[in-house]
């Protein structure tokens, strides 16, 4: 340990006369880190040759470097130093930008003053959390592992499921300051190379200083950032990524984030869940139909109630007219204001439940809903029926497997409520037609967003509102952008042999 010392790089280092002049040769990349106090230097002597080693102590593993490099290097003869560094996958370079980027990512710069060579040896710190199931994508049946914040670990989880050389990984760095490492994954021969090139082209135009997570990237590359509908599906589940890869879609992942982006997608994709394929097709179809029904309920039920209460009492049975009138009698606010007050209250409770610690958040959600609902009814501010409508609407909006689409559903009901209060059922229909037009016009990387309904593709309905048995899904959906549509051949051939 006598030769092992750590020195802070500062402006006065050049005035140290006790150090060999060859060691004090100026290195241009050192000046870039002159003001940061986590930049360090090791000076060691191997026989007659003095070596300088630079690193950032906040991103490197000094223990590994000392054990695998420093101690063996101290026992080497001078003529074997370069061979030893090469054996550790050390790369020689003179590119200042490459040296700086490597230091920022956990490398040591080993400088040999006599030969004027610099080698980069990578020993980054490894801090990973345990692989566990994502809390926002829980399934009943299926795998229970999820992505973490390490990109290489996430790619391993995918390769562990798809053991094929066709699984292609492409790396890029985006963000002029953050230099965030991202990767594109797709299956060669199945995914459309034109879509891959288009995604890479859009990524190349990102000139932002900081790209922290895929959520930042999403807004830069999606077709229409002003649309309320999400055009990229995100997930933290490796099994969901694997399923979409095999359908011909492209995956984008970033270092430091457990979220993967799936492209291109359609409206139907957001209502599909891994549970649909882990269960038998009849119950899976029932659950999927229930999700689509919940979408209709979530965006239209408050508007329907407002329209009936304000314009169309004749559409309800005579037996319900009197209870409805008794319920709203004495309420000082019109139905629209009633609905807005309760919907905003539900959103406030939901947001508070997310921000608070989990045990307290669950308590706030349950107790807050019960207490507030009972209090406003007893105070005569809100009718009983409105409480029921808002509760059913809230539950329906959370049935969606995707959080982004769930947020979209919650937002869509507000303009429909306003239209229903102005023109009744006519205004409500105008709003629904406008939503359908927006869905039909939207695209995701050149793929029609509302497929297989617009354009209508009968063959793809087998995995849209319903899910037929897996052995009947012999072709991939065209809306996935795949170039190889054949998924499987006759998978029930054993049945024919029995006959």
C-alpha positions as CSV (number, residue, x, y, z in Angstrom):
1,X,0.0,0.0,0.0
2,X,3.0,2.3,0.1
3,X,2.6,3.2,-3.6
4,X,-1.1,3.7,-3.3
5,X,-2.2,7.3,-2.8
6,X,-5.2,9.4,-3.7
7,X,-4.7,13.0,-4.8
8,X,-7.3,15.6,-5.5
9,X,-6.8,17.3,-8.8
10,X,-6.6,21.1,-8.4
11,X,-5.1,24.1,-10.0
12,X,-2.0,23.9,-7.7
13,X,-1.0,20.4,-8.8
14,X,1.4,21.8,-11.5
15,X,3.4,23.5,-8.8
16,X,4.3,20.3,-7.0
17,X,8.1,20.0,-7.5
18,X,8.5,16.7,-5.6
19,X,6.8,14.7,-8.4
20,X,8.5,13.5,-11.5
21,X,8.1,15.9,-14.4
22,X,6.9,13.1,-16.7
23,X,4.0,12.4,-14.4
24,X,3.1,16.1,-14.4
25,X,2.7,16.2,-18.2
26,X,-0.6,18.1,-18.9
27,X,-3.5,16.0,-20.0
28,X,-6.3,17.9,-21.7
29,X,-9.2,15.9,-20.4
30,X,-8.1,16.5,-16.8
31,X,-9.0,20.2,-17.2
32,X,-12.6,19.3,-17.8
33,X,-12.8,17.9,-14.3
34,X,-10.6,20.4,-12.5
35,X,-13.5,22.0,-10.6
36,X,-15.2,18.8,-9.4
37,X,-14.1,17.4,-6.1
38,X,-15.0,13.7,-6.8
39,X,-12.3,13.5,-9.5
40,X,-9.2,11.6,-8.2
41,X,-5.8,10.5,-9.3
42,X,-3.6,7.6,-8.3
43,X,0.1,7.7,-8.9
44,X,1.8,4.3,-8.8
45,X,5.3,3.2,-9.7
46,X,6.0,-0.1,-11.5
47,X,9.7,-0.6,-11.5
48,X,11.1,2.5,-13.2
49,X,7.9,3.5,-14.8
50,X,5.5,5.9,-13.1
51,X,1.8,5.5,-14.0
52,X,-1.1,7.9,-13.5
53,X,-4.6,6.7,-13.0
54,X,-7.6,9.0,-13.2
55,X,-11.2,8.3,-12.1
56,X,-14.4,9.7,-10.7
57,X,-14.9,8.2,-7.2
58,X,-18.7,8.6,-7.3
59,X,-19.2,6.2,-10.2
60,X,-16.4,3.6,-10.0
61,X,-15.8,0.5,-7.8
62,X,-12.5,1.2,-6.2
63,X,-12.5,-2.1,-4.4
64,X,-12.7,-4.1,-7.6
65,X,-10.1,-1.9,-9.2
66,X,-7.7,-2.3,-6.3
67,X,-8.1,-6.1,-6.2
68,X,-8.1,-6.8,-9.9
69,X,-5.8,-4.1,-11.2
70,X,-3.8,-2.2,-8.6
71,X,-2.3,-5.1,-6.7
72,X,-1.5,-7.2,-9.9
73,X,-0.2,-4.1,-11.6
74,X,2.2,-3.3,-8.7
75,X,3.7,-6.8,-9.0
76,X,4.3,-6.6,-12.8
77,X,7.4,-5.8,-14.6
78,X,7.3,-2.6,-16.7
79,X,7.4,-4.3,-20.1
80,X,4.3,-6.3,-19.4
81,X,2.0,-3.4,-18.3
82,X,0.3,-2.9,-21.7
83,X,-0.3,-6.6,-22.1
84,X,-1.9,-6.8,-18.7
85,X,-4.2,-3.8,-19.4
86,X,-5.3,-5.4,-22.7
87,X,-6.1,-8.7,-20.9
88,X,-8.5,-6.7,-18.7
89,X,-10.3,-5.5,-21.8
90,X,-8.5,-2.2,-21.6
91,X,-8.9,-0.1,-24.7
92,X,-6.2,2.3,-25.9
93,X,-7.5,5.7,-27.0
94,X,-6.3,9.2,-27.7
95,X,-9.8,10.7,-28.2
96,X,-10.5,13.2,-25.5
97,X,-14.3,12.9,-25.8
98,X,-14.1,9.2,-25.6
99,X,-12.0,9.4,-22.4
100,X,-14.4,11.9,-20.8
101,X,-17.5,9.8,-21.6
102,X,-15.8,6.7,-20.3
103,X,-14.8,8.3,-17.0
104,X,-18.4,9.5,-16.6
105,X,-19.6,5.9,-17.0
106,X,-17.3,4.3,-14.4
107,X,-13.9,3.8,-16.2
108,X,-10.4,4.4,-15.1
109,X,-8.0,6.2,-17.4
110,X,-4.6,4.6,-17.1
111,X,-1.9,6.9,-18.4
112,X,1.6,5.6,-19.4
113,X,3.8,8.7,-19.6
114,X,6.8,7.0,-21.2
115,X,4.8,5.6,-24.1
116,X,2.3,8.5,-24.2
117,X,-0.6,5.9,-24.2
118,X,-3.9,6.0,-22.4
119,X,-5.9,2.9,-21.6
120,X,-9.5,2.8,-20.4
121,X,-10.5,0.1,-17.9
122,X,-14.2,-0.1,-16.9
123,X,-15.1,-0.9,-13.3
124,X,-18.4,0.9,-12.6
125,X,-20.3,0.7,-9.4
126,X,-23.1,-1.9,-9.5
127,X,-26.1,-0.8,-7.4
128,X,-29.2,-2.8,-8.4
129,X,-32.5,-3.4,-6.7
130,X,-34.1,-6.8,-6.5
131,X,-36.1,-8.0,-9.4
132,X,-39.7,-8.0,-8.4
133,X,-43.2,-7.7,-9.9
134,X,-44.2,-4.2,-11.0
135,X,-46.8,-2.8,-8.6
136,X,-48.8,-1.1,-11.3
137,X,-49.0,-4.2,-13.6
138,X,-50.0,-7.1,-11.3
139,X,-51.3,-10.3,-13.0
140,X,-53.1,-13.3,-11.5
141,X,-51.3,-15.9,-13.7
142,X,-47.9,-15.5,-15.4
143,X,-44.4,-14.4,-14.5
144,X,-43.9,-12.2,-11.5
145,X,-40.6,-10.5,-12.4
146,X,-40.2,-7.0,-13.7
147,X,-37.6,-4.6,-15.1
148,X,-35.2,-2.7,-12.9
149,X,-33.0,0.4,-13.5
150,X,-30.1,-1.4,-15.1
151,X,-30.3,-1.7,-18.9
152,X,-28.1,-4.8,-19.3
153,X,-30.1,-6.6,-16.7
154,X,-33.4,-5.7,-18.5
155,X,-32.0,-7.0,-21.8
156,X,-30.9,-10.2,-20.1
157,X,-34.5,-10.7,-18.9
158,X,-35.7,-10.5,-22.5
159,X,-32.9,-12.6,-23.9
160,X,-33.6,-15.2,-21.2
161,X,-37.1,-15.5,-22.8
162,X,-36.2,-15.2,-26.5
163,X,-33.1,-17.3,-27.1
164,X,-32.8,-16.4,-30.8
165,X,-30.0,-14.7,-32.8
166,X,-32.7,-12.7,-34.6
167,X,-33.2,-10.6,-31.4
168,X,-31.4,-7.5,-32.4
169,X,-30.2,-4.8,-30.0
170,X,-29.1,-1.3,-31.2
171,X,-27.6,1.2,-28.8
172,X,-27.8,5.0,-29.0
173,X,-26.8,7.9,-26.7
174,X,-29.2,10.9,-26.5
175,X,-29.2,14.0,-24.5
176,X,-26.3,16.5,-25.0
177,X,-25.6,16.6,-21.2
178,X,-27.0,13.4,-19.8
179,X,-25.7,11.2,-22.6
180,X,-28.4,8.7,-21.7
181,X,-27.8,5.3,-23.2
182,X,-30.9,3.8,-24.9
183,X,-31.4,0.6,-26.8
184,X,-33.8,-0.5,-29.6
185,X,-34.8,-4.2,-29.6
186,X,-36.6,-6.0,-32.4
187,X,-36.7,-9.4,-34.0
188,X,-34.9,-9.4,-37.3
189,X,-37.0,-10.9,-40.1
190,X,-40.3,-10.1,-38.3
191,X,-40.2,-6.4,-37.4
192,X,-40.4,-3.9,-40.2
193,X,-36.9,-2.4,-40.8
194,X,-38.5,0.8,-42.2
195,X,-40.2,1.4,-38.9
196,X,-37.0,0.8,-37.1
197,X,-35.2,3.3,-39.3
198,X,-38.0,5.8,-38.8
199,X,-37.7,5.5,-35.0
200,X,-33.9,5.9,-35.2
201,X,-34.4,9.0,-37.4
202,X,-36.8,10.6,-34.9
203,X,-34.4,9.8,-32.0
204,X,-31.5,11.4,-33.9
205,X,-33.4,14.7,-33.9
206,X,-33.6,14.9,-30.1
207,X,-31.3,17.7,-29.1
208,X,-32.4,18.2,-25.5
209,X,-29.8,18.6,-22.7
210,X,-31.4,16.0,-20.4
211,X,-33.2,12.8,-21.2
212,X,-33.9,11.1,-17.9
213,X,-36.4,8.4,-18.8
214,X,-38.4,6.9,-21.7
215,X,-41.3,9.2,-20.6
216,X,-39.2,12.1,-21.9
217,X,-38.5,10.3,-25.2
218,X,-42.1,9.5,-25.8
219,X,-43.2,13.1,-26.4
220,X,-40.3,13.7,-28.8
221,X,-41.0,10.8,-31.2
222,X,-44.8,10.2,-31.1
223,X,-46.8,11.1,-34.2
224,X,-49.2,13.6,-32.5
225,X,-48.2,15.1,-29.2
226,X,-51.4,17.1,-29.0
227,X,-53.7,14.0,-29.1
228,X,-55.2,12.9,-25.8
229,X,-54.7,9.3,-26.7
230,X,-51.3,7.7,-26.0
231,X,-49.6,6.4,-29.1
232,X,-46.8,4.4,-27.3
233,X,-47.4,1.7,-24.8
234,X,-45.1,1.5,-21.8
235,X,-44.6,-1.5,-19.6
236,X,-42.3,-2.9,-16.9
237,X,-43.1,-6.5,-17.6
238,X,-40.6,-8.7,-19.6
239,X,-43.3,-11.1,-20.6
240,X,-45.3,-8.3,-22.2
241,X,-42.2,-7.1,-24.0
242,X,-41.5,-10.6,-25.3
243,X,-45.1,-11.0,-26.6
244,X,-44.9,-7.7,-28.5
245,X,-41.5,-8.5,-29.9
246,X,-42.8,-11.7,-31.4
247,X,-45.6,-9.8,-33.0
248,X,-43.2,-7.6,-34.8
249,X,-43.1,-4.5,-32.6
250,X,-40.0,-2.5,-31.6
251,X,-39.0,-1.9,-28.0
252,X,-37.1,1.1,-26.6
253,X,-35.4,1.0,-23.2
254,X,-33.2,3.4,-21.4
255,X,-30.5,3.2,-18.8
256,X,-31.7,4.1,-15.3
257,X,-35.4,3.3,-16.0
258,X,-37.5,0.1,-15.6
259,X,-39.9,1.3,-18.3
260,X,-39.9,-0.1,-21.8
261,X,-41.7,1.6,-24.7
262,X,-43.6,-0.5,-27.3
263,X,-44.1,0.8,-30.8
264,X,-46.2,0.8,-32.9
265,X,-49.5,0.2,-31.1
266,X,-53.2,0.5,-31.6
267,X,-56.1,1.4,-29.4
268,X,-56.8,-2.3,-28.8
269,X,-53.3,-2.9,-27.5
270,X,-53.9,-0.9,-24.4
271,X,-56.8,-3.2,-23.4
272,X,-54.8,-6.4,-23.7
273,X,-53.2,-7.9,-20.6
274,X,-50.8,-10.8,-20.1
275,X,-53.7,-12.4,-18.1
276,X,-55.7,-12.7,-21.3
277,X,-53.2,-15.2,-22.7
278,X,-52.4,-17.0,-19.4
279,X,-56.1,-17.9,-18.9
280,X,-58.4,-20.0,-21.0
281,X,-60.0,-18.2,-23.9
282,X,-63.6,-18.1,-22.7
283,X,-63.0,-16.3,-19.4
284,X,-60.3,-14.2,-21.1
285,X,-62.8,-13.1,-23.7
286,X,-65.3,-12.2,-21.0
287,X,-62.8,-10.1,-19.1
288,X,-61.7,-8.3,-22.3
289,X,-65.3,-7.5,-23.3
290,X,-65.8,-6.2,-19.7
291,X,-62.8,-3.8,-20.2
292,X,-64.3,-2.4,-23.4
293,X,-67.7,-2.0,-21.7
294,X,-65.9,-0.2,-18.8
295,X,-64.4,2.2,-21.3
296,X,-67.9,3.2,-22.6
297,X,-69.3,3.4,-19.1
298,X,-66.4,5.6,-17.9
299,X,-66.7,8.2,-20.6
300,X,-70.4,8.3,-21.1
301,X,-72.2,7.5,-17.8
302,X,-71.9,11.0,-16.1
303,X,-73.0,12.6,-19.4
304,X,-76.0,10.2,-19.7
305,X,-77.1,11.1,-16.2
306,X,-76.8,14.8,-16.9
307,X,-78.6,14.6,-20.2
308,X,-81.5,12.6,-18.6
309,X,-81.8,14.8,-15.6
310,X,-81.8,18.0,-17.7
311,X,-83.5,17.1,-21.0
312,X,-84.7,13.5,-21.3
313,X,-86.7,12.4,-18.3
314,X,-89.1,10.6,-20.7
315,X,-86.5,7.9,-21.5
316,X,-86.6,6.4,-18.0
317,X,-89.4,4.2,-16.7
318,X,-92.3,6.0,-14.9
319,X,-91.5,4.2,-11.7
320,X,-88.1,5.9,-11.5
321,X,-89.2,9.4,-12.3
322,X,-90.4,10.1,-8.8
323,X,-87.4,8.7,-7.0
324,X,-85.1,10.6,-9.4
325,X,-87.0,13.9,-8.8
326,X,-87.0,13.3,-5.0
327,X,-83.3,12.7,-5.1
328,X,-82.4,15.9,-6.9
329,X,-85.1,18.0,-5.2
330,X,-83.5,20.6,-2.9
331,X,-80.0,20.2,-4.5
332,X,-78.8,23.8,-5.0
333,X,-76.6,23.0,-8.0
334,X,-77.3,21.9,-11.5
335,X,-76.4,18.3,-12.5
336,X,-73.2,19.5,-14.4
337,X,-71.8,21.3,-11.4
338,X,-72.7,18.3,-9.2
339,X,-70.8,16.0,-11.5
340,X,-67.8,18.3,-11.7
341,X,-67.6,18.6,-8.0
342,X,-67.7,14.9,-7.3
343,X,-65.4,13.9,-10.2
344,X,-62.8,16.4,-9.1
345,X,-63.1,15.2,-5.5
346,X,-62.5,11.6,-6.7
347,X,-59.4,12.8,-8.6
348,X,-58.1,14.6,-5.5
349,X,-58.5,11.5,-3.4
350,X,-56.8,9.4,-6.0
351,X,-53.8,11.8,-6.3
352,X,-53.5,12.0,-2.5
353,X,-53.5,8.2,-2.2
354,X,-50.7,8.0,-4.7
355,X,-48.5,10.6,-3.1
356,X,-48.9,9.4,0.5
357,X,-47.1,6.2,1.9
358,X,-48.9,3.1,0.7
359,X,-50.6,2.1,4.0
360,X,-51.9,5.6,4.6
361,X,-52.8,6.1,0.9
362,X,-55.1,3.1,0.9
363,X,-56.8,4.4,4.1
364,X,-57.3,7.8,2.6
365,X,-58.8,6.3,-0.5
366,X,-61.4,4.2,1.4
367,X,-62.2,6.4,4.4
368,X,-62.0,9.7,2.4
369,X,-64.5,8.3,-0.2
370,X,-67.0,7.0,2.4
371,X,-66.8,10.1,4.6
372,X,-67.0,12.7,1.9
373,X,-69.7,10.8,0.0
374,X,-71.9,10.5,3.1
375,X,-71.2,14.0,4.2
376,X,-72.2,15.8,1.0
377,X,-75.4,13.7,0.7
378,X,-76.4,14.5,4.3
379,X,-75.6,18.2,3.7
380,X,-77.9,18.3,0.7
381,X,-75.1,19.3,-1.7
382,X,-75.1,16.2,-3.9
383,X,-77.9,13.7,-4.8
384,X,-77.7,10.0,-3.9
385,X,-77.9,9.0,-7.6
386,X,-75.0,11.2,-8.5
387,X,-72.8,9.5,-5.8
388,X,-73.7,6.1,-7.5
389,X,-72.9,7.4,-11.0
390,X,-69.6,8.9,-9.9
391,X,-68.6,5.7,-8.0
392,X,-69.4,3.4,-11.0
393,X,-67.6,5.8,-13.3
394,X,-64.5,5.8,-11.1
395,X,-64.4,2.0,-10.8
396,X,-64.8,1.6,-14.6
397,X,-61.9,4.0,-15.4
398,X,-59.5,1.9,-13.4
399,X,-60.3,-1.4,-15.2
400,X,-57.9,-0.4,-18.1
401,X,-54.6,-2.4,-17.9
402,X,-52.7,0.7,-19.0
403,X,-52.2,3.7,-16.7
404,X,-51.9,6.1,-19.7
405,X,-55.2,5.0,-21.2
406,X,-56.8,5.1,-17.8
407,X,-55.8,8.8,-17.5
408,X,-57.2,9.4,-21.0
409,X,-60.5,7.8,-20.1
410,X,-60.8,10.0,-17.0
411,X,-60.2,13.1,-19.0
412,X,-62.6,12.3,-21.8
413,X,-65.7,12.3,-19.6
414,X,-65.3,16.0,-18.8
415,X,-66.0,17.4,-22.3
416,X,-68.8,14.9,-22.8
417,X,-70.4,16.1,-19.6
418,X,-70.3,19.7,-20.8
419,X,-71.8,18.7,-24.2
420,X,-74.5,16.7,-22.5
421,X,-75.5,19.6,-20.3
422,X,-75.8,21.9,-23.3
423,X,-77.6,19.7,-25.9
424,X,-78.5,16.5,-24.0
425,X,-78.2,13.2,-26.0
426,X,-77.4,15.2,-29.2
427,X,-74.4,16.8,-27.6
428,X,-73.3,13.5,-26.2
429,X,-73.4,11.9,-29.6
430,X,-71.5,14.8,-31.2
431,X,-68.8,14.2,-28.6
432,X,-68.6,10.4,-29.2
433,X,-68.5,11.0,-33.0
434,X,-65.6,13.5,-32.5
435,X,-63.7,10.9,-30.4
436,X,-64.2,8.3,-33.1
437,X,-63.0,10.7,-35.8
438,X,-59.9,11.4,-33.8
439,X,-59.2,7.7,-33.3
440,X,-59.6,7.0,-37.0
441,X,-57.3,9.8,-38.0
442,X,-54.5,9.0,-35.5
443,X,-51.5,6.9,-36.5
444,X,-48.6,5.3,-34.5
445,X,-45.5,5.2,-36.7
446,X,-47.5,4.9,-39.8
447,X,-49.8,2.2,-38.4
448,X,-53.6,3.1,-38.2
449,X,-54.4,3.6,-34.5
450,X,-57.9,2.4,-34.6
451,X,-57.2,-0.8,-36.5
452,X,-58.7,-3.4,-37.0
453,X,-61.9,-1.2,-36.9
454,X,-60.7,1.6,-39.2
455,X,-59.5,0.2,-41.6
456,X,-61.7,-2.8,-41.0
457,X,-59.8,-6.1,-40.9
458,X,-62.0,-9.0,-40.2
459,X,-59.1,-11.4,-39.6
460,X,-57.7,-9.3,-36.8
461,X,-60.9,-9.2,-34.8
462,X,-60.0,-12.6,-33.3
463,X,-57.7,-10.8,-30.9
464,X,-59.5,-7.4,-30.5
465,X,-62.8,-7.4,-28.5
466,X,-62.6,-11.1,-28.1
467,X,-59.8,-13.6,-27.9
468,X,-60.2,-16.9,-29.8
469,X,-58.1,-19.9,-28.8
470,X,-54.4,-19.5,-29.2
471,X,-54.0,-22.4,-31.6
472,X,-56.3,-20.5,-34.1
473,X,-54.1,-17.4,-34.1
474,X,-51.9,-18.5,-37.0
475,X,-51.1,-15.0,-38.3
476,X,-49.7,-11.9,-36.7
477,X,-51.8,-8.7,-36.8
478,X,-51.0,-6.4,-39.7
479,X,-51.4,-3.5,-37.3
480,X,-48.2,-4.6,-35.5
481,X,-46.2,-3.5,-38.6
482,X,-44.7,-7.0,-38.9
483,X,-43.3,-8.1,-42.3
484,X,-43.6,-11.8,-41.6
485,X,-47.3,-12.4,-40.8
486,X,-47.1,-16.2,-40.3
487,X,-46.9,-16.8,-36.5
488,X,-47.5,-20.6,-36.5
489,X,-48.7,-23.4,-38.5
490,X,-51.3,-26.0,-37.6
491,X,-50.6,-26.3,-33.9
492,X,-53.4,-28.9,-33.4
493,X,-52.0,-31.4,-35.9
494,X,-52.1,-34.1,-33.2
495,X,-55.9,-34.0,-33.4
496,X,-55.8,-34.9,-37.1
497,X,-53.5,-37.8,-36.4
498,X,-55.8,-39.2,-33.8
499,X,-58.6,-39.3,-36.4
